[in-house]
């Protein structure tokens, strides 16, 4: 289970996230929706302690992560796919995946590369290609594959559909749902693509300007037209 | 090929490899930490003094000479660890100007320490007996020590290439160099990788000091000329690129050697002409690196 308690995040003097509290039960999948600038990416970076100054508590399966450095959080079972993918451009696809496997631990053995290629059939034929030679869609697949290779307990996806063709978005939704289900991964997805979020998650939080303004199922979300209009401006 | 051309070739290659032995650590640490270590030459000088202190002025054999160079490498590696903990670690997240000022101060400190410990008198170290002679190649007398330096330079380059491109340690270092934030997010212990890189870079400077100390007038300023050429090679090769630096060192060595032989009345000018041409033609270097490559 991923638990975020009384989390406040700051960039310099700017207070970005205000007293965030959220829970994603083990093996469940949750979306965080919100407009640009609501603080969605900051939330994921705060959970991994990889950017803003953070106060509050993050725990995974009941173990508080305290102030542990960002490079130790992967070993705690948290994997982040950042919004800008950040593929290592100078090494091959397979080497990128191998680097992802370094985040595994004794109780979470790394996923074999052959299994990764089964889940991501698009990547197999590209395994010898440099990361910098991939298209946007291929890079996004690789970014997710690299994160999954560490056999994470918690997967954090930051707007994975941004800039992708609809057919790739559809394929990615199927792959993410399948892998999270097979490995019992707890997923926290930050998105603006409502369709993708519905396909991959069963609970939704809505982030206003730095605060949680809604938490519920998709059915409850659909019924609350006021909050959707105010914070997402969608019909 | 005329005997003069052969002399220029071997002499140039030896100079180039000497530059490379000094430049390798410089470009490595820049590739990974993005810090231009102005004190690198000073640690090269300390390596040379340590080799002189441990091995004396008359090495008994080539093996003891190599052993002493490795001791110098280890000693400077330890100093690298201390320097990292006391100075470089504090410069990771600040503007690069601070790093330039801090490493310049460190260079002055090292030179002062060397004067304090070893004095300012010149010292000399002879090449080991096995290489302290000449052979005739194509009618030109070539010092065997020259061939030895070329061999060591090529071996160090080959070792760095294998480490960087064929081992996991190298791939991890290149990943940290390319994007430290993402590397850490994947669970790579970034501070540890940076520390190991600093130690390796300093150890290379110490090893270079131990290998190149023969035929030099050993003084607290012995690193100055080497490190000047090393900086030029790093700029021409592409900051952070070991491959580019290697090629640039060969080029600079050959140019310097040809200049000294054919245009001796204009001593040393050709190398600056080459540098100027590269700064205009390829300001980012032969291999603009994304990190240590």
HADDOCK unambig.tbl for C-alpha pairs under 7 A between the chains (distance, minus, plus):
assign (segid A and resid 70 and name CA) (segid B and resid 184 and name CA) 6.44 0.50 0.50
assign (segid A and resid 70 and name CA) (segid B and resid 185 and name CA) 6.22 0.50 0.50
assign (segid A and resid 71 and name CA) (segid B and resid 184 and name CA) 4.09 0.50 0.50
assign (segid A and resid 71 and name CA) (segid B and resid 185 and name CA) 5.31 0.50 0.50
assign (segid A and resid 71 and name CA) (segid B and resid 186 and name CA) 6.96 0.50 0.50
assign (segid A and resid 71 and name CA) (segid B and resid 187 and name CA) 4.81 0.50 0.50
assign (segid A and resid 71 and name CA) (segid B and resid 188 and name CA) 6.01 0.50 0.50
assign (segid A and resid 71 and name CA) (segid B and resid 189 and name CA) 5.80 0.50 0.50
assign (segid A and resid 71 and name CA) (segid B and resid 190 and name CA) 6.99 0.50 0.50
assign (segid A and resid 72 and name CA) (segid B and resid 187 and name CA) 5.87 0.50 0.50
assign (segid A and resid 73 and name CA) (segid B and resid 187 and name CA) 6.89 0.50 0.50
assign (segid A and resid 74 and name CA) (segid B and resid 185 and name CA) 6.32 0.50 0.50
assign (segid A and resid 74 and name CA) (segid B and resid 186 and name CA) 5.83 0.50 0.50
assign (segid A and resid 74 and name CA) (segid B and resid 187 and name CA) 4.71 0.50 0.50
assign (segid A and resid 75 and name CA) (segid B and resid 187 and name CA) 6.06 0.50 0.50
assign (segid A and resid 80 and name CA) (segid B and resid 185 and name CA) 6.91 0.50 0.50
assign (segid A and resid 86 and name CA) (segid B and resid 182 and name CA) 6.68 0.50 0.50
assign (segid A and resid 88 and name CA) (segid B and resid 175 and name CA) 6.57 0.50 0.50
assign (segid A and resid 88 and name CA) (segid B and resid 178 and name CA) 6.81 0.50 0.50
assign (segid A and resid 100 and name CA) (segid B and resid 186 and name CA) 5.70 0.50 0.50
assign (segid A and resid 102 and name CA) (segid B and resid 186 and name CA) 6.94 0.50 0.50
assign (segid A and resid 102 and name CA) (segid B and resid 187 and name CA) 6.39 0.50 0.50
assign (segid A and resid 103 and name CA) (segid B and resid 186 and name CA) 5.57 0.50 0.50
assign (segid A and resid 103 and name CA) (segid B and resid 187 and name CA) 4.75 0.50 0.50
